[in-house]
Amino acid sequence: MEPSVLSLFVLGVVALTETRAGSHSMRYFYTSMSRPELGDSKFISVGYVDDQQFVRFNSSSESQRMEPRAAWIDKVDEEDRNHWERNTQRSRGKAEID
């Protein structure tokens, strides 16, 4: 696991352990859609800790940026100022490959 993802996961687990003890899971789901005849493609990435969505990226969104979807994830800026830009670039890279 990369250091930024690890710190993000630890941050999430710490936030979740305030209400629930025990183990947790982190999952990412990727969806790619393409209509070559229209020159159209779309890539969506959604991250979950347990059953709570915490991030998403949609290549068709106006911002085309990785976006926080849970209040606790906003705290990642305190630990890593480049987190959102780095993860946005990763998602954009995946969108080009898929």
N, C-alpha and C positions, 0 to 999 in steps of 0.2 A: 504494500500500500504506500502511495506517495506521501511525503510528510504533510502536505497541505490537506490531503484527503483524510489522513490519520488525525490531524488536529481538528478538522471539521467533525469527524466521527466522534472523537472524544468530547468535543463541545456539545454535540447532540446527545450523547449518552449522559453527560453530566446534567444537561437540562432535563432529560427524561427521568433520571434517577431521583429527581426532586419529588416526583409523583409515583414512580414505579421502580421497584428494585428488580434485579434479575438481568438476564441477557437480552440483547437487542439485535436487530438485523438492519443492514443498510443495503438497499437494492436500487439499481438504475434500470429503467426501461427505455429502449430506443425504438423509434418508429420512423421508417423512411417511406415516402411515397413519391412516385414519379409518373409523369405523363409526358413522355418524350415528344409525342406528336404536338403537344402544346408548349413544349419548352418549359414545363412546370415541374418543380420538385419541392418537397417539404421534408424537414427533419425535425423530430420532436424528441427531447430527452426529459425524463421526469425522474427525480430522485426521491426515495422514501426511506425514512427510519421507522422501523416497525410499520404501522399502517398510516403514518403521517407524512404527507408530501412536504418536502422541505426546499426543493429547488425545481426549476423547470427552464427549458430552453425551447423556443419555437422559431425556426428559421424564417417563418412567414410573419412573425410579429413585427411591429413597427420598430421596436428597439433592437431586435436581434441580439439580445444579451441574456446571459444566465440570470435568472431572477429568483430572489428568495421567496419562499412560499410559507414560511413559518417564522414566528416572532423570534425564536431563539437563534435562528441562523444569522440574523442581523449582527449579532455580537462577533462574528468572524472578522469583521473589519478591525476590531480592536487588536486582534492577534496577527492579522495578515492583510495589509493594505492592498496588495495586488491580487487577492483571492478571486474576486469577481471578474476582473479582466482576464486572468489566466484561464479560468474555467470557461469563460465566454469563448476565448480563442480555441480551447480544446473542442468545445461543442461545434464551433464553426468548422474546424478541421474534420470532425466526424461527419458533418453534414456534406462536405465536399467528397469524402470517401464513399459514404453510403449513397 
